[in-house]
Amino acid sequence: MTTASDASNQPIENDLIMAAVAIVPGPEASVTFVLQNRGAYAGHWLLPGGRIGPGESAEQAARREAAEEAGVAVGELVPVGVYDIRGRAEEGGEPYGFRVHVYRALEPCVVPADFVLDPMEVSDIGQVHPSEILPHPTDMRILNEAGFADYDPELVRRLMDADRVTMARVGSGPIP
């Protein structure tokens, strides 16, 4: 396994950008989502997350991204799984690859009423039941496997195919 850095000094492992996301439960069985404004998934509802910074652990990155993108201060986080995700940002665009470390918060969090989102990052925040939103299909799979949603697996597969995305779970252990 090789570790290097890309031009922005972000850790890369086996040509994959290291990233972390947080499943943050909200009130009344909701989950926290952000409407992404930039990157490969611009225009999609996503779980809060992003790149792991130099010297930062995956858990620290998940916690930081939840606070930066959605304003939630999560308590204890537990690992859910690790996924390798590859795709192309657009038709004929540059390929991308992420190794995504997924965590979930043990306690629900509420987005503070006075939280001001960064419009360069996200354009909206929602705390809704997963059945009320259609996030990016990679997050649909993550939520299914973590027990937070029951999106139709065939729909998830078709959406990933349409977006030219592949996704593999790293390791074979059970998801907690």
Phi, psi and omega in degrees: 000128180252146175234132180220195175225146175271186185300334180266014177065031176264142182296140177230137178231122181052045180066016178249134175284129180283128182220165178217145175229160179235130168272112184246104176297145176244196180292150173053051176063024177273168175231148181274127178233153174234144177269106189289137180255346183215169179088187184299334184248026177305136180091357180253149168283133183223162165289146178300134180178175179173192183295148172275125181284160177304131180077004182257140175281163178299318179297318178299320180295317179299317179296314181297314182295321177299319179289315183291316187274327186237355178076011183265134177260096185282148175274230182294135176247144175235144180290144179250319182172173177231135184230140169262124182236129179229147178188193175232135184298328180201171179306119180074005182283177180293140176289155175225161176209135179232143162255109188257122176265120185254133177234157173231143177280139181281334181243143177297150177232150176246135176293124181299139181300331183265009180291131178252116182283158178269109184295346174287333182264303186225153179250350179198158176231137177226139170244095186225162174291138182306334179291347183262005185215153177242088180285178175305144185299334176295321177288330175299315180295316179302313181295322176299309185291336178272358178082016181264347183209169176222054175297145178299119182302326178292321176297315179301314180299314180297319179294321177294318177300316180297325179272002181057047182242137171244152185211129179227137175282134179270129182085165184240008181288161181291152175279127180295000000 
